[in-house]
Amino acid sequence: MDKIEFIIDSFKKSSIEITEAQAEKYLKLYEFLVEYNENVNLTAITEFSDVIIKHFVDSVLPFTMIDIKEGSSFIDVGTGAGFPSIPLMIYRNDLKGTLLEALNKRCVYLEKACELVGVKATIVHGRAEDYAKEKRGYFDIATARAVAAMPVLSEYCMPYVKKGGRFVALKSVNEEIKESENAIKLLGGKKAVQMDYSICNGDNRRLFVIEKISDTPTKYPRNPSMIKKKPL
């Protein structure tokens, strides 16, 4: 099986149909990611099959489990190497994505990667607590594939979501939503919907989808030291 066939087949195993043209973009993205990773720390995962499944399929699959209207806007908070945003926008080029990243070296990579695969995204070099002042209640969806615990992640992401929008958190199965119920309520969210699923290599994942039902109080997000010291 060649690389293009492997990519198409890996998505198909997760019930996602992609075109050969999309597969070619994923291959280009993989090659560029691995090359760039030699000089800028983007990912510890570099093996071809692992990148396709653990980064690309794993970025797209959760967003096929929820209904997202055509042309929806989203922000990927702390996007890092562009996951889930760049693979998602290759699959759904109708979406209007903003990629927020605090490290400038990664922002340079993101600009080049998006250009390479024809993804039209807005790259923002900044911190979540600062950019929220400009784009409070602006996006249909805020998402993150971050290691921070849900109370912390919610405080960084929920202020960006408009009323009626959603915060979509890609998490491991180790995290329980009970720890976050107070934070979600304080930040204007409805009780989270939890979805457990597996990617095609058998790894288990957990998705939290939180609907925004009221405005987030303007005191949130607090500064990072306060968020760390006293999580909601």
N, C-alpha and C positions, 0 to 999 in steps of 0.2 A: 504493500500500500504506500503510495507516495504521500508527501506532506499535505497537499491540497485535499486528497481523499481522506486522510486521517482527520483533518480539521472538520470537514463536512460530516464525517461519521461520528465524531465526538459530540458535535452539537445534536445530531440526529438521535443519539442515545439518550439525550435529555429532552427529546420530543421538540427540538428546535430545528426548523428547516432554514438553511441559509443557501445563498446562491454561490456559484463558483467565484464570481467577482468579489463577494464578501469574504470568502475563504482566502482569496489572494491578498486581500487587505489585512486579514489576521496574520498571514504568513509574513507579510512586510513588517507589520507591527512587531511580531516576535523577533525577527532578525535585527531590527533596529534597537529593540529593547536590550537584547543580549549584547550587542556591540557597544551601546552607550553605557551599559552597566559595568563595563570594564574600567570606566573612569569616574562614573557617578553612581553612588549606591542607590539603586532603585529596587532591587529584589534579590532575595537569597535563592529564589527558584529560577533556574535557567535551563533545565532539561526541556527539550521541545515538547514532549507529551505532557509534562507537568504544567508548563506555562499555558498550553492550550486548554487543559482541563481545569486546573486550579486557579488560573487567572481569567482566562477569556470566557469559557463556558460558565464559570462560577460568577462572573460579573453580569452575564446576560440572563441566566436562568431565573433568578428571583423576580425579575421585572416582567417575565412572561406569566408569572403566577398572580399578578394583579392587573387590573384594567387601567391603562394609562391612555388618556385621550391624545389624539394626534395633535402635534404642535405644543405639547406641554413643556413648561420650563422646569429645569431642575438645577440644583447646586450640589456638587460633590465636595463635601467638606473634608479637608485634609486628604486630598486625592492621591498624594504620593506619586506613584508611577502611572496614574491615570486609571485606577480601578475603583469602582466599576465603570466610570464614565466613558472612556474611549471605546472599549469593546461594545458597550451598550449603544453608543452612537453610530458605530459601524452597522449594527443590527437595526437600529431605529434612527435613521438619519433625519426624521421629522422633528426629533426632540431638540429643544434649545438648551444646551448645557453650559454651565459655568463651573470651571474647575478651580477650586481654591486650594492653594498650597503655600506654606510658609517658607519653604526653602527655595531660594532663587535658582539654584542649579537645576532643581527638578522642574521649575517653571520653563526654563530654556528647553529642556527635553520635551516637555508637554507641547510646547509650541511647534517644535520640529516634528514630533510624532503625529500630531493632528494634521499638519500640512501634508505629511507623507501619505496618510491614508484617506485624505479628503474629508476629514471631520471638521465642521465649522463650529468651534467652541470658543468661549471666552475664557482666557487664562488669567487668573488673578493671583498676584503675589501678595499674600497678606495673611493675617491671623484671623481665626473665626470670630473672636470677640470684637475685633475692630471692624471688619467688613460688615458685620451684622448691623452696625449703626447706619450704613448706607442702604442696605437691602433688607431691612426689616419687613416681614410680611410680603415679600416680593415673589416668591417662587411657588409653583404648584407642588413641587416635591423637593425635599432635602434628603440627601442620602449620605451614608458613610459606611465604609468597610474598614472600620478602625478598631484597634484593640482596646480602646478606653471602655470602661464600664458604662452601662446604659444611663445611669443618672448624670454622669459627666457628659457623655455624648449627646444626650437629649438637650442639655443646657446650651451646648454649642450649636445644635442644629435646629431646634424648634423655633427660635426667633425668626429664622429665614422663611418659614412656611406661612403662606396666606391662609386665612380662615377658609375651611373647606378643602385645604390641601393636606398633604401627608408627609410624615417623616418615615422613611423606609430604611431600617437599620439591618445590615448584613452581619450576622453574629455567629458565634460557635454555639453548640448545643449545651455548653457549660453554664450559660447565663440564664437566669430566671427573671421573668418580668416583674415579679413581686417586689424586687429590690428597687424598682424604678417607678412604681405606681404613684408615689408622692410627688416625685419630680415631674412626671408627665402631667399630673393634675395642675400643679403650680404653673407650668409653662403653657397651659391652654389646650392640652391634648385630651382626647378621649381614651378610654382604656384600650391598650394595645391588642391587636390581633396577632396571635403567634402562629407561624407556619413552619413546620419541620419538614425537611426534605433531604435528599441525597444527590450529590453530583455523580457522574457516570463512573468514577473510580471507586464509589462506595463510601466516600467521606460524607459524614452527616453535617448538616447546616441548620441554622435557625434564622428565621426572618421575623422581625417585628414591624408591623405597620400601624402607625399612630395617626389618627385623623385630628387635625387642628380644629377645635370647635370655638375657641375664643382667643383674643389677642394675648400674646405673651407680655407680661408686665415689663416695662422699659428697663427695670433694674437688671434684667437678665439679657445676655450672659454677663456674669460678673468677671472680674479679672482672674486669670488662670490660677494664681496662688490661692485665692479664696475658693475657687471651684475645687481645687485639690484638697485644701484644708477642711472645707465643710461641704461635701457633696450634698445635693438636695435630697 
